[in-house]
Amino acid sequence: MRVRISSIIAFVCLIGCLHQIYAITKSYLQFKVRHDVAYDYPTFIELPAIDIMVPMFMAINWTKVLADQPEMQDYCAKLKVKYEQSNYTIDNRNEKCEEYIYLMFLEKFPFVTFDDLPYKIDVKKIKEDTFDLTKRVDKQFAASSEPLYLHCETTCYYNGLAIFMRIFFLNGTKPFSVSTNFVSLALGIVASFDCSFPIQFGIRFSDPADLPSYDSSKYFMITSVLGSFPVVTISSVKTVMNSLEYPYETNCRHYNKGKSISKCMDKYTLGQSTPYLDKYSVHEWDEHPSYLGFSDPRNESEKVIHDELDAFINCNQEAAATECEKTIYLVEGKILDETIDNRSTIVIVPSLNLNMNRSVHPVLPWDEYVIYIGRIVGFWFGISMYNLIFKIFTGIKTRSLILRFE
């Protein structure tokens, strides 16, 4: 049997083409990525949302609670004995039980637990017995780029350990932003607003897409003396982390890890025979009915606590996906002064640190992969046609010689 040279060349070209396609496809299907980090100093400063976090022991209006619950007087009497015998001084206001309560919790902060509160908290008590934070912040703010005051909007949240208020700064309907040139002319001030929050609260910048956080390490915590209000400067360093969508990062589009965990825990606690809310999950103010509490009504046995821990671990495992884009603000703050006044002033200034952009890119994107495949196929197809092209060229040359001799 006679094997033609053209068949051998075609077979070798086919093997070489398939081998290279296999190698490049294997590399592509590994979905390798590279990480880039870039720093920039923005020419415009945009104010993100500002979160105010007030621990529950500070958020409760103890004057109202003590008036509504006379049995709390025994609790107050014990605290009065404790702090009158200590070295604490509270400016001759020792008769006020709420001040003793503040002192007790400030000693424990940030290790205050849900069980440390002298009475059981539920959604109804949070709505009735806590201070209305929206009435303690000026709804207008002074902007360095505007001669007049601009408007801000607020949204409230809660969990079993704190209440939260999110402030949105607006210029009309758009988020407020200002040129760094205006900030320089305004003595380095981006904006400012007045407030009268309790003697301890936390403040931070946050992405409006995220839920407020109870983690005090994410806030600039402000603790003042009773009867005085601080002047505070805050700034933020922005870090933007861009990931990749499927198949590089599965299901990251429209995904928020914090909200996913919160919904998962709600599904567990509200699915019990007597529903309740997870004390650590943050909820919008009117999201749930007032009758719900923050602990399993059955009991607080080790089994119940263990079951909640298992549910939390499972929710974290289910929420293991990466967010496509995540914006984090690191807050920096400084207390300038404390004044005997009825309002605190929060002054927003630009940070001296650079913003960071962390991005992820595929080593071999889809369009480059297609181009590589085209090059491989074209290269081996050209080689496989060598014998045919040689025969055509030889035939043309022979035909020319014949025509010349005729």
N, C-alpha and C positions, 0 to 999 in steps of 0.2 A: 504494500500500500504506500503510495507516494504522498508525503505531507508537503503541502505548499508553504513556502517561506512566509507568505502574507498571513496565513493562518497562525503560524507561530508568533509573528509580531503582534497580531491582534490579541492573542491569548495573553502574552506577556504584558501588553498595555492594559488589558482588562484587570489582571491581577494587581498591577501597580496602582491603577486608578482606584480600585476598591480598597486597597490597603490604606492609601492616603485619605480617602473619604472616611474610613473607619477611624483612623487616628484623630482626624480633626473633629469628627462627631463625638468621639469619646471625650475629648477635651472640652467641647462645648457643653455636653450634658453634665459635666462636673460643676458647671455654673460658678466658676471661680470669680472672685471679685478682688478689687484693689480699693484701698481706703486712702482718701485724700483729706488733708486738713488745711484749711485756709483761714487766715486772720484778716480782719478788716476793721477800720474805724469809720462808722457810718457818717454820711453827710446829713442825714435826717434822723432824728430820734423819734421813734413812735412809742407812745405809751401803751403797753399791754394792759391786761386786767390787773388790778391790785386786789389781793386777798387779805382780809382782816380775820384773824382767828382769835377768839376769846375763849379761854378754858371755861368749862362749865361752872366751876366754883366761883369764877369771876363774873360770869354771864348772868347768874341767878340774882334776882332782886331780893336779897335776904330780908330787907325791911318788910316787904310784902309777905314773904314766906313766914316770917316770925309772927306777923300779925294774924295770918290765917291759921297757923298751927301752934297753939300755945304749948303743946308738949315739947316743942323745941327749946323752951326756956331752961329745962334741966340740962340740956346739951350746952347751952350758953353758959350756965353757971359753972360747969366743969372747965370750960375753956377760960373763963375769967380767973378762976383760981390758978390755972396753969400759967397764964401769961402775966398775972400780977406778981408772981413769985420768980419770974424770969428777968433777964436783962433787957427785954424788948421795951422800947418806948414808942408810943403811938400818939404823941402830942396831946396828952391829957384828954383823950377821947376814949378812955378805957371802958366806959359804960356801954358803948355800942357793940352789940354782939357780932354784927357783921364784920367789924374790924378784927376781932379775934379769929373769926372764921377765915378771913383773908390771910392772917398771919400763919395759921395752921397749914393752909394749903400751899402758901409760898415756901414754907419749910420743905414740903414734900416735892414741889415741882422740880423737874418734869416727870417725876415718878408717881403721879396721882393716878389712881385707878378708879374705875366706875364704882367700886364698892366703898370708896372713901367718902362719898357724898353722904351727908347725914339723913337723907331721905331719898326714896326711890324715884328715879326720873323716868318719865314716859313722854310720848310726843305731846300730849295735852299740856303737861307741866312746862315743857320747853316753850310752847307757844304762849302760855299764860304767865309764867313766872320768870322769864328772862327779859333782859333789857331789849328794847327795839333798837337795833344798831342803825337802822335806816334813819332814825330821828337824831342820831348822834354824829352824823357827818353832814357837812355842808354840801348840798347838791350842786353847788357851783364851785368852780376852781379857777384860780388865776393862772393864765398861761403867759409865758414870756413873749410869745409872738402876737398876742392879741391885747388891745387896750381894754377890752371888756372881759367879764367872766363868762366861761363856757360851761355847758351842762354836763353832768355825769349821771349815769344810771346805776342802780344797785340791784343785786339779787342775793337772797339769803339761803343758807344751807344749815344743816345740823347733823350731828351724830350723837352718840351717847356720852361723849367726852367734851364737846365744844360746840359753839355756834360759829358760823362763818358769814361773812358778807363779802361779795365780790363787787368791785367798783369798776365801771367802764367809763373811760374818759372819751367824750365825743366832741367832734367839731361838726355840728349839724347831725348827719346820720353816719358819718365816717369816723373811724378811730383817730384820735388826736395825734398829730405829728408836727414836729417843729425842726427847722433848719438849725444846724449847729452854729451858724453865724448869728442867728437871733439869740441863741443861748449865751454866746459870748458877750453880746451887747447887754444881756439881762443879768450880768454878774454871775453867770454860770448856773442859772436857775431855769429848769425846764418848765415846772409848774408847781403849784402849792395848793393845799386845801386845809380847812379847819375841821376838827373833830373833837369829841368828848367821850372817848371810850373809857372802860374801866381801868383801874390802876395797873393791870397787866394785860397786854394783848400782843399778838404777833402780826407782822406785816411782811408781805412779799409780793413780787411780781409773778404772774402766772400766765400760761397759755389759756385763752378762753375755752379751748376744746377740752381741757382737763377739768376734773373735779377738784375742789379744794382739798388740801391735805391736812391731817392732824399732826403730822411729824413736826415737832417744834424746831428741829434742826434746819428745816427749810425756810424758817422765818427769822426775821430780825425781831427778837423779843424785847419788848419795852415794859419795864416795871418802874413805876413812879411812886412818889410819896403821896399819901392821901391828902387831897386838897390842892395839889399842884399838878400842872399839866406841862409836859415837855415839848420843846421844839426839836424836831427830829429831821435829819437829812437822810434820804435813801437814794440808792442808785442800783443799777442792775447790770450784770454781764450776761449777754445772750449767747447761748450755744444752740445751733441748729444742726440736727442729725438727720440726714437724708438716707433712707434705705432704699431697697429695690422691691418692686412688686413681683408677683409670681412669674417665673418659678424660683427666683432667687430668694425671696422671702414670702412664705405662703400666707395668703389672706391678709395682707397688711393694709389694703385699701379700706378706708373708712373704719379702721380698727383703733380702739383706744383701750389700752390694757387696764387702767384704773377703773374705767366704767364697766369693763367686762367682768372684772373680779367682783365689783360691787353688785352687779346684776346676778351673778352666780350665787353669792352669799344670800341675797334677798330670796332667790329661788329656794334655797335650803331652809332658811329660818321661817319664811312665810308658808312653807309647805309642811310645817310641823302641825300636830294635832291642835295645838293652841299657837297661832302664829305670833311672831315677834320680830324685831329688827336686830340685825347685827350691830353691836355698839360701836364698831370701828368703821363701818361703811358710812359714807357721806351721802345725804339725801337732800333734794330740793325741799324748800320749806313746806309746800303743800302737796308733796308727792304721795304721802301716806296718811291714812285716817288717824285721828287723835287717840284712839283707844289702845294703840300698839305700844308695848314697852320695849325694853332693850335686854331682857334676859328671859330665858326659858321659864314660863310660869310654873312648870313642874317642880324644879328645884335647881340648885347650882352644884349638883354632885360632880364628882370627878368624871363620871361617864358622860354627862352632858357636855362638860368642858372638853373632854377628849373627842367627842363627836363633832363639836364645833371646829376644833383644830384640824381634824381629818377633812372636814368640808372645806376649810380655808386652804389646806394643802392641795386638795383636788382642784379647787377653783384656780389656784396659781398654775397648776400643771396644764389645765385646759386653756389658760390665757398665756401660753408660752410663746405665741407669735410675736414678731417684731413689728413695731409701728413704722409705716412708710416714712413719716416725717414726725420728728419730735423736737419741740422747742422747749428749752429749759432756761430759766432765769435764775442766776445766782444773785441774791440780794446782799447789798452792803449797806450798812447804816451807822449812824452816829447820833448820840443824844447831845445836843448843843447846850441846852439850858432847861431849867424847870422854873416856871413862873406861877405865881399865885393868881390864877385866872380861871376862867370857866371853859377854856378851849385849848386844845393842843393844835400845833401847826405842823403839818407834814410837808417838807420841802423836797421835791424831786430834783436831783442834780444828775448830770451825765457822769458815767464811770470813766476812770482814767485807764481802765483795762480794755483790751481789744475784744471784739466779738469773735466767736469761733464758729466756723462752718465745717462740719464733718460730713463728708459725702462718700458714697459707695458707688463704684462703677464696675460693670462686668469686664473681665479681662478680654472676653471674646463676645461682643454683642451679636445679635441675630443678623444684622445687615452685613457685618464683616464675615460671619460664618457663611452666608450665602455667596458672598464674593469669593471666598476661599474655595468653595465647592465648584463654582464656575471656572476658576483658574485651573483647578486640578483636572476637571473633565476636559477643558480645552487643551491643556498640555498633552494629556495622554491620547486624546483624539487626533491631535496633530501628528504624534509619533506613529500612531497606528496607520495613518494615511501615507506614511513615507513610501512604502513599496508601490502603492497605486500611483502616487505623484511621480515617482521615479520612472515607472512604466510609461506614463503619459508623456513625460519629458523625453524619454528615449524614443518613443514612437514619433513624436513631432520632429525630432532631430533626424531620424531615419527617413521620414517622408520628405523632409527638406532636401536631403542628399539625393534621393531618387529623382525628384523634380529638377534638380540642377543638372544631372547627367542626361535627362531626356531633352 
